[in-house]
Each structure stands twice: as C-alpha cells, then as structure tokens.
C-alpha cells in the first residue's frame, strides 16, 4: 500500500536528519558563512527543499534527479568561484 507508512521510523529519520544538520551547521567555519552568505543561504534552501521532497512519495521518482543535478551544479559553481580566488 502506498499510504501504509510506519510513522515511528519516519519521525526517527527526521530526528536523525535534524541532528545531522545541527552538527554539520556547527562544523561550518564562521568565515565561510560571512564571506559567502549568499552561497550558504542558497545551499541551505536547496538542502531543506530536497529534504522535504524526499518524504513526498510522488516526488521520489523524477524530481529527485533534478535536485541531485541542481545541487551538484551548485557545488561545482561554488568550487570554481573558490578556486579562482
């Protein structure tokens, strides 16, 4: 069944994701956030939107590919900008 979800595991997964985001945010150097706040904000929006869409069953098929490639392209752009400095 498409609607027979085990809510305990869904909430447990969300809790683990929240902890991972908090730990990852704490590990980011402060100079990264201040120097490239636009890049950090864009990455945060992409990450949150991707995380929300992973729990929507209708988006798992095709749209995850869009976010995968969009995030990869964004990391590439940030990497090129970082290396050019």
N, C-alpha and C positions, 0 to 999 in steps of 0.2 A: 504494500500500500504506500502511496505517496505521502499520506498525511499521518502515518503511524510513527511519529518521532519519539525517541527516548529523551525527554526534556532534561533529565538529570545530566546526561552526557553533553547535551547542547550547552547547558549552563556551565558545566565544568570546563568545557572547551573555551567558552567565552571568558571565564575567570583566568584560565591559564594564559590566554591571549592578552588579557588586560595586564597581568603580571609581567609578561614578556615586554609589552610596550612600555610599562613603567621602568623596568630595569634598563631597557635599551635607551630610553629618554635620559635616564640618569647617567648613562655612559657617554653621552654625546658631549664633547668638549664645548665650553661656553663660547669660545672664539668662533666655532663653526656656526653656531646659531646667529651670532651677531654679524658676522661677515656675509653670510648668505641666507638671511632670514626669508627672502622670497623663495629660494630653493628649498629651504627646510619646510616652509609652510605648504608649498606645492607637494612635496613628498608626503607630508602628513595628511593632506587631503586625499591624495591617491591611496595611501595606505589604509585610511579609515574607510573610504568608499569600497576598496577591494575587500576589506574585512567584512563589511556589511553584506556585500554581494555574495560572499562565499556561503552565507546561511540562507540565501534565497535559492530554492531548488530550480526555478526557471532560468536563472542566470548562469548556472554552473556549466551549461553546455558550450555556448558560443561566446558569451560576453567575457568569460574569464580569459579567453585568449586576447581580447582587446586590452584588458588591464595588464596582462602579462607583458605584452609588447609595448604598451604605453609606459609602463614602469621601467622596463629595460631601456627604452629610448631616453627616458628622463635621466636615468643613471649615466648613460653614455654622454648626454649633453653636459651634465654636471662634471663628469670626468674630463671631458675635453676642455671645459672652462677652467677647471682646476689645474690641468697640466699646462695650459697656455700662460698662466701667471708666472 
